[in-house]
């Protein structure tokens, strides 16, 4: 995992240092910069594999190419062997960057089709810049374009802090997040004119113009109607994905272990394959009967896993809200998903990062295998709730009708369960879960690898779809059957029978305190008056929005979140007058 920042056009190169500094936590081991009279690119590197070398420009057969990578190339060794032999090239380093530079020179812009991994990549070659994002969208890439050129980075704050343009709230995305918990568009963000590169896409900037084009689109193929065969295929692909993610380097991994079947299967695979790892579970303070922790402890005891339980209390949760908002770069509204799920992930990530540079999670399994029982089994109720929220929100400048029309097109054009499945798998992953996973781990200088989002397993699960994953009155049928078989073989039965709990469940005992504390700190007399106020259905939504607005729009990220408290921000004169 690393952090990429860059500018191309008539910008001052001095901006790049400020961009790299504000996301230095993404790569604390080394910072490397390239700059010419048109383009400046910098890379903050977190050393996971490969020798540390201060180099991002490579001379490939007399052609100078600059490469920056955030992520991992899982087929690095096989690609290196292939190109070393067939391109008659002698590598000077063991860096993935040099391999990517060689592939680009030999195969051209679409070399990316041969790359297996999670990544965002920037390549600069003779006044031409190309940005790539992996097929599923695990690693983020953001950019803004104006008449001076383009600014791009792994994080939004690196753009905001140097861009002279004002980036207000993107009202369309805000409305979508209030209704759904996430935005619908795959290339918009919560801030106006700051875009994200779509999954499976590349952006080419040349001669003061640019375009974005897909290099990957999921194309469904017919799969076997035999469920047992698909269970076996799923297990085989999960084994391959686990080997790929665990063996990519020699570091011991930290596993997010919730006690559910997704992470339990990963723990079992890692144990059976003898990979070094420890497991971590988030649990409420003073609650020895918390279901996640009980199941995780039973599993860890059976498999002799080094297991840690992190206890969260109300003070820790409330004191983490500023940093969580700053690093998440978004607003965690209640909608389809419960609020504070991101905060829970942030807290457990901090604990794991104390011991590990690489973490493993089961994220993506619920989206791929229809694991949200309360959602997938009750899709019409989900849509009714969305419309009820929409009807409660004040109509502002036509946005309400715009969103309602969008929802009608999305939700009632086909069968509702399938539409919800696609929505959660596309927009839900790209605009909610994956940004949270990346940012809540990278802020602690830790890389996360979501094994279920391996491209081969991802495509297989999408091809199965709802037809076999919602079967015989059961959600997540394929993984349920696989876990019952695999975990049952080692005498673990509780996990495969448990009811699914959402990520924020570990915070259930403190959420009421968080909300009350926010109201107490906020105070009626100090509420800033703003044009967005009528959109929020609860005081908690309004407070979290105001906090985000203060950091990203008003302060433009010029804030040290280590030196200020939530109370100090909310009670400051700046906060009360920021909308004036």
N, C-alpha and C positions, 0 to 999 in steps of 0.2 A: 504494500500500500504506500502511496506517495501523494504528493500534492502538486498539481500542474497549474501554472499561471502564465499568461502571455498577453501581448499586445501586438497588433499589426496595423500599420498606418502612420499617421502623423501625430503620434503621441510621444511624450517625453519618456525615454527609457527609465528615468528615475522612478516612475510609477511601479515598475515591476518589483523593485525591492520591497515596497510597501505591501504589495499583494502577497509576496512570498512570506513576509514577516507575519502577516495576520493569520496565515494558515500553516505556520511553521510546525505546529503539533502533528501535522499529517506526515512529516518526514524530518524528525529531529536529528538524524545522523549526518546528513550532508545536503548542502544546497549548491546547485550548479546552475549557471546562467549562460545563455548565448544571446548575443545582440549584434545586429548590423544596422544599417541605416533605414531599414523598413520594419523589421520584426525583432522582438525580444521574447525569449521563452526561458522560464525557470522551472526547476524541479526540486522540490523538497523530498528527500529520499528516506524512507524507513528501511533499514537494512534487514532483509529476511533471508535472502540467498544471493549469491554472487559476491565477488570482492568489491569493496567500496573503492570506487574510482571516480574522480572528478571529471566526468566526461559524458556529454550528450550529443556531441557532433562526431560523425564518423566519415572517413574517406572510403567510399565503396567504389572500387574500380575507377578512381579519379573523380568521382562525383561526391560532393560534400552534402551530407544529409544530417539534419538535426532531429532527434527523436526524444520525446518524453513519454513515459508510461506510468499510469496509475493502475495497479492491479497485478494480475498474474497470468502468465501464458503457460497453461498446463501441458501443452505438447511441445514445450521448448526443446527438450532434448532430442526428440525424433525429428523436429524441424531443423535443428542445428546439424544433426548428422546428415540429413538429406541435402541441405544446401552446401555443407562443407564438401561433400562428394560431388554433387551434380553441378554446382556453380564454380567448383575449383577455387574455393575461397578459404583463406587461412584466417581464422578468428584471432583478434588481438586481445579480447576480453572474454569473460564468461557472462556478460550482461545480456539480458533479454533485449535491451535497446539496440545492440549491435546486430542481433539477428533480425529484428524488425526493419532496420535500415537496409540490410542486405535483401530481404524479401521484397521490400518496396522497390529497390533499384532493379531487381531481376524480374519481378512479376507485375510491377505497376501498381496503381491505386487499389485495385481489387485483390491484392495479396491478402487482405484481411479475411477473405473467405476460407483461408487455410488455417486461421488462428483459432485455437480452442482455449477459452479462458474467460475471465472477468476483467474488463479493462476499459479505460479511456486512454486514447493515444493522440498525441500531437506530432505531426511531421512537417518540417519546414524544409523546402527544397527549391532553391533558386527562385526566390520571390513568390513562391506558392506555398500556402498553408493548408493542411488537411487535418481535420479532427475526426476521430472515430470513437464510437461507443459500442460496447458489447451487445450481443443479440437480445439478451433479456433486460438489460439496463441495470445491472448490479452496481456498476461504477458510474457516478454522475459526471456530467460535463455541462457547464453553463456559459452563456455568451451574450453580449449585447453589441449591436452594430449601430453606428451613426455616421455622419458625413466625414468623420476623421479616420474611420477604420473600425476595428473590432477588438474588444477586450474579452478574454476567455479565461476560465478557471475551473478547478474542481469544486469550488464553493462560491456561493452567491456573495458572501461578505467581501471577498477579495475584489469583486467587481464594484460593489457599492462604495467601498472606501476610496477608490481612485477615480471613479467616473464623475465627471463634472456635471453630467446630466442628472436631473431629479427623477428618481424612480418611485412613483406613488404606488398605492395599492391597485392591483389588477382586480377591478370590481367583478368581472365575470368569474374569475377563479375564486374570489372570496365567496361569492354566492354559492358556487358549487361546493366549496368546502363546508359551508354552513349546513348545506342540505345532505351531503354525502360523507363528510370527513375528509374528502380529497377532491382535487380538481379532475376534470375529465380530459382536457387536452393533454396530449403527450409531449407538447413542446412549449407550453406556457408555464409560468411560475406565479407565485403570489404577488410578485412585483412587476409593474408595468415595464415592458420592453427589455426585461431580462428573460431569456429563453433557456430551455434545456434542450440539449441534443437528444433527439428521440432514440430509443433503443434500436439497435440494428441499423443505424444510420451513419453517414459521414457528411461532413461539411467541408466544402472546398472554397477557399478565399483566394482570389487571384485578380490582379488588375482592378482593384477597388470594387469588386463585386463578388458575390458569393451565392452558392446554392446548397441546399441540403437534399440528400438523396438516400433512399434505402438501399443497403446492400443485402439485407436479410428480411424476409417476411415469412412467418410461419405458414407452411402449406400443409393442410391436413391430408393424411392418407388413411386408407381403410385399414383397420387393425382386426385381429382375430376376434370372433364373437365368443371364443372360449375364455371364460373368466380365469380359470386356473392357469391357462397358458400366459395370460397377461400378468397374473400375480408373479409367476416365475420370471417373466421378462423384467418386471419392475424390480424384483430382488436382484437380478443380475446387474441391471443398470445402476441400482443403488450401491452395490458392491464396487463397481467400477468408479463411480463418482466419489465414493469414500476414499478409495485408494488414491485417486487423482489429487484430492484435496489434502489428505493427510501426508502423502509421500512427496509432495512437491518441495518440501524442505525438511530439515532435520529437527526443527523446533518442536518442543512439547506444546500441545494445543489446549486451549480452554474451551470446554463444551458447555453451551447453554442447555441445562437439563431442567425441563419444566416438570417432568414426571408424566408427560403425555407420550403418545406412541411415536410421534415424529422424532423427538430427541432421544427417546429410549432406543429406537432402532439404530440411531447413529452411535449411541453408546455401545450397544451390542456389537455392531460392526467393527468399531475401533478396538474393542476388547478382543474380539475373535481374531483380528488381523495384527494384534500386538502393537498397536500404535501408542506412543506415549501421550497421555492426556489426563487432565483433571476435569471434574464436573462441578458446575455452579448452579445454585438455585436461589431465587429470591423469595423471601418469606416475611410475613408481618412480624413485627416485634411482639414478644410475649404471647405467641400463639404456637403451641407445640402440636396442635392438631391440624395445621394448614395442609390441605390435601396435596398440593404440589410437592411440598417438602417431604411428606410421608412416603409418597410413591417414589420420589427421587432417592430417598434414603434406602428404601427396600431394594431398588434396582442396584444401587451402588454397593450395597452389602453383598448381594448375590454375585456380582461381577468383580468384587474386590477393587472398586474404583475409588480413587482419592476424591472425596466429595466435600464441597464447602457449601454451607448455607449462609447467605447474607441476610441479616435481619434489618428491615427498614422501619424507621419510626417517623413520627409526624414532623419532627424538627429537621431531619435529614431531607425529607421530601420537600418541604416548603422552602428550605434554604437552597435547593437545587434548581428551582424554577427559572431563575435568571439565566444560569449557565445553560440549562437545557434549551431554553428559547433561543439563546445566542448561537448555540452549536447546531440545533435542529434547523434553523433558518426557515421556520414555518410556524403555523398556529395549529395546535392540537385541539380541534373542535369535536364535540360529541356529534355523532351522526349515525352512520351505519356502524361505526366502531365506537367503543367506549373511549372517553377522554383519559388522558394520563397513561395510556399504553406506552407511548414513547418515553415518558419520564421513567417508567419502570425499567424499560430496556436500557436507558441511560445509566441508571443506578447500578444495575448488575454488570454492565459493561465496565464501569469504573473499577469494580471489585476484581473482575477477571484480568484487567490490564495491569494490575499490580504484580501479577505472576507470569503473564504471557504476552507475546507480541502477535500471536495469531489465535483467533477464536473460530469455532465451528458452531453453526446453528441449523435448526430444522425449518427455518423460515421458507415460505413458498409452498410447503406441503399442503397447507389448508386451501390455498388458492387452486393448486393443480389438481388435488384429489377431492375437492368439494367437502372440506372439513369443517366449515362453519355451519354446524347443525342448525342453529337458530336462524340463520340467514338462508342457506340453500334449501331447507325444508319448508320455509315459510316466505317464499319470495314475494308473494302478493302483499303480505303484511309489511314487508320491508318497503315496498313501493308506496303503500298507503301511508306509512310513517314519513316517507320523504315528502309526499304531497302535503301532508298535514303541516310539516315544518315550513314548507314553501308558502302555504296559505297564511301562516302566522307572521311571516316576515313582511315588513312594510315594503310596498312597491317603490323602488327608487329609480327614476329615469329609465323605466322600461326594462330594467334588469330582471325583475321577477318574471315578467311574461317571457322574456328571452330564455330564462332557465327552464320555465315550465314547458316551453315548446321543445327545448333540447331534451328534457326528460321524456316527453311524450314520444319523440322520435326514437330515443334509445330504448325505452322500456316496453313499448307496446307494439313494436314492429314485428316482433317474433315472440315465441314462447317465453314467458317471464323467467322461469328458472335458468334457462340457457343464457338469456340476456344478462342476468345477475352474475352468473358464473363468468362470462366474458368480461363484465365490468370490473369485478374484483380481481381478475387475473391480469387485466391490462392496466386500467387507470389506478386501481387499488394498489397494485404492486409498484408501478412506476412512480406514482405521485404520493404515496403514503408510506408503505412498508420499506421499500428499498432505500429511499433517501434517509429515513430514520436509522436503518441498520448501518449504513455507511457513516453517517455523521456522528452517531452516538458511540461508535467504536473508534473512528479516526481521531476524534477529539482527545482520546486518551492514548494516541500513538499505537493503535492496535488495528490489525486487519481482520475483517470478518469474511468467512467463506460459507455461504449458504449452500449446502451440498445438494439439496433437492432441486436447485435451479441450474444444475449441470445441464448443458444444452441437450444432451441425448435423453436424459431422464425427463426433462422439461417437454420435449417434443412427444415422447411416448405418452406421458400423462395427458397432454392436450389432445392427442389422437383418441385416447380412451374417452375423455370428456365425461359428461354426466351419465351416459348410458350404463356404464358399469360401476361408476363411483357412487351413484345413488341407486342402490340395488337392495332388494329384499328388505325394504324398510330401514335401511342403514345408510348413513352418510360415510364417506371416505371408505367405501367397502373394500377396495383393493388393499389399502394400507392396514385397515382393520384386520383383514384375513391374514396378511403377511405378518403383522405383529403378533397375532394370536399364535401362529405357527412358530415363528422364530423365537419369541420370548417364552412361549410355553415349553420349548425344548430345553430351556435352562431353568425352568421352574418358576417363571415370573408370570403371574396371572393378573395381579391387581391393575397393572398399568393398562393392559389391553381392554379392561372392562370399565375404566374410569370415565366419568363425564368430562367433556372438554371444558377447560377453564380459560378465560381470556387472560392476556398478559397483565392487565391492570389488577387482577384479582389479589395479587400480593399487596396492593395498596388499598384494598377495600376498607381496612380499618382506619386509614388515615385520610381518605378522600374527603370525608365530611369535615375533618379538621382543616384540610387545605382550603376548601371552599369558604369556610367560616373565617379563616385567617386572612384570606384575600379580601373578604368584605370588610373585616375590621381595619386592615391596613389602608384599604382604598378610601373609605370614608365618603359619605354622600357629598360633603362640602367641597371635596377636592376633585370630583369627577370632571375630567376635561370634556368640554362640549365639542362634538365633532360631527361631521357629515355622515358618519357610519353608524351612529348610535342606535338608530331605529332598526338596524339589521339584527341585533343580538337579542336572543330569546331569554338569556340568563345573564346575571351580573358576572358570573365566572367567564362567559364567552367575551364579554366586553373588556374585562380586566386583562385577559390573555391577549386580546387583540391590541389593546393600548400598550401593553408591554412590548409586543413585537414592533408596533409602529414606532415607539420611542427609540428602540435600538436600531432598526434597519432604515427607517424613513427619516426620522427627525435627527438622530445622531449619526446616521450613515456609518454605523459600526465603530465610530470613534468613542469607544467605551472600554474600560478595563473591568471585566465582569468579576475579577478576583478581588477588587477593592471596593465594591459597592453592594449594599444589601437591597433586597426587594423593597423593604420599608423606606429606605433612603431615596430610591428612585421614585416610588409612587407619591411620596410626600414632598418631592422637590418642586420648586417653582417652575422649572423647565417642563416637568411632566404635566403640570396643570395648564400650561400655556402653549403646549406644542402644536395644537391645532389652530392657533390664532393666526 
